[in-house]
Amino acid sequence: MENGNAVDRVIQDLRALAAAGAPGSRLPSMRELTARHHASPVTVTEAVRQLAAQGVVEARPGRGTFVARRSAIPRLPDLSWQTVALGARLGGEADMQALLALPPDGAIPLSGGYLHPDLQPSAALGAALARAARHPAAWERGPVEGRADLRAWFARSTGGGLRADDMVICPGGQAALSSALRSLAGPGDTLLVESPTYLGALAAARATGLRVVPVPTDADGVLPGQLAAAFARTGARLFYCQPLHHNPTGASLASHRRAAVLDCVRDAGAFLLEDDYARDLTIDGEAPAPLAADDSDGHVVYLRSLTKAAAPGLRIAAIGARGPAGARLRAARLLDDFFVAGPLQQAALEFLTAPAWSRHCRALRSALRERREALLAALRRHLPSLIPPAIPRGGLHLWSPLPDGADDVAVTAAAAAEGVVVFPGRPWHAAEPPGAYLRLTYAAAPPDLMDEAVRRLARAL
């Protein structure tokens, strides 16, 4: 999805209409523009915002967009020289911007990677942060690797695979992931990933200059035989893996494959970067121990974030590894940030060690189950073909197959015009996708809106 190109197309169209129109005349509506350019409301809103800032148009809430009442449209600065100075764009950045864009007013979000505000423990987090902010010591410089007690909490979650001294606190999972890729591989090296895989990992890998090679998966996770073949063929020394409630498919690595996957990594003399983002998002049953718990020789690099299970503003994560790999990770984090803000670390620790955390986890499990079932029920009524063959036992998403011949990007644009925000499957693949999919998120909207959201999606299809 080239979101930047889509914005440019809408800007050029509106600029031409404004130049030809009289001051104060009405311009096409957002619905007309989204249909005309096969663009999302977010894209059209951004185009209007830019033109309004330049004095070309006037956006009047509730009434529409109009040609600015000026005698002449101002001359724009010539910024074309920057194209030469900057060179080629980094791959994947437009997809990440689209994924993180806020839904427009009136749209129902079935996309996004964070909990709806109703599911966030905002009161408990606010109280913890207020208490932390009153401690003078929280504002002082702490250890660059993070508070020892907070690192110990994350280390315990690895099931004994890592110690507190192996961990370093990071400002969110994406920062930890980017640091890990830079520390464990260099430009031109190969990164193996599950196919499909987390969009942010693909973007970070491409920004690092890595060659990304996909490895096939099924409902039980990555295929060990295919992983061994990929290691042998590419000589890769790093495999990025989400063994629990994989994003976007929701699959978890089956118990009978865990040992085989670790054997593949050991035989290749490689690292497995375990992204355990969904440790606190299990809905059915109990989550198995991380792969790091079964690693005795330092092949697993472990990453866990609190952001997905708590709130977008709780930018606290930890990454850990043994031996020289751990030293490189800690050095990379030092160069990137020095250290994570002390008050945020202390607030996170207070929240995690208080009864509020366990209460939140219990309530979250129940709420996610309710929302998942509401979305599935709506799909059964209106779009049964989009129900995934395997229902995820946790996480935040459904990986829904589209009918043969459907264009996932076109469906996404059509859905946006109908007032429901979904995300196409294509950007989650490192190579050509085997079919068209949508990633439907059930944690971003209340359960009572799921039926209407799917009705709108059905109209788009």
Order of alpha helices (4+ residues) and beta strands (2+ residues): alpha-alpha-alpha-beta-beta-alpha-alpha-beta-alpha-alpha-beta-alpha-beta-alpha-beta-beta-alpha-beta-alpha-beta-beta-beta-alpha-alpha-alpha-beta-alpha-beta-beta-beta-alpha
